[in-house]
């Protein structure tokens, strides 16, 4: 989500306080993910969050979540969750 909003500092500052802006950020992330070439996996990594991977397995670290888009299918993972790409 943060990457989708990197070009707009005002939205970045207000996003945490305004539910409407959080929904907008989610919609922008979905739009970006759905534009990816067929067969691509797209990650949306929330602010204050990281993914650490090894041998195809990835673990979410930090305070928020990671959204994994595989085509039109969306999965969300929180702190400590492990997923494979």
ZICORZI-V852167 format. One record per residue. N is the residue number from 1. RES is the residue in one letter. SS is DSSP state (H for helix, E for strand, - for the rest). Layout:
N:RES:SS
N:RES:SS
This chain:
1:X:-
2:X:-
3:X:H
4:X:H
5:X:H
6:X:-
7:X:-
8:X:-
9:X:H
10:X:H
11:X:H
12:X:H
13:X:H
14:X:H
15:X:-
16:X:-
17:X:-
18:X:-
19:X:H
20:X:H
21:X:H
22:X:H
23:X:H
24:X:H
25:X:H
26:X:H
27:X:H
28:X:H
29:X:H
30:X:H
31:X:H
32:X:H
33:X:H
34:X:H
35:X:-
36:X:-
37:X:-
38:X:-
39:X:-
40:X:-
41:X:E
42:X:E
43:X:E
44:X:E
45:X:E
46:X:-
47:X:-
48:X:-
49:X:E
50:X:E
51:X:E
52:X:E
53:X:E
54:X:E
55:X:-
56:X:-
57:X:E
58:X:E
59:X:E
60:X:E
61:X:E
62:X:E
63:X:-
64:X:-
65:X:-
66:X:E
67:X:E
68:X:E
69:X:E
70:X:E
71:X:-
72:X:-
73:X:E
74:X:E
75:X:E
76:X:E
77:X:E
78:X:-
79:X:-
80:X:-
81:X:-
82:X:E
83:X:E
84:X:E
85:X:-
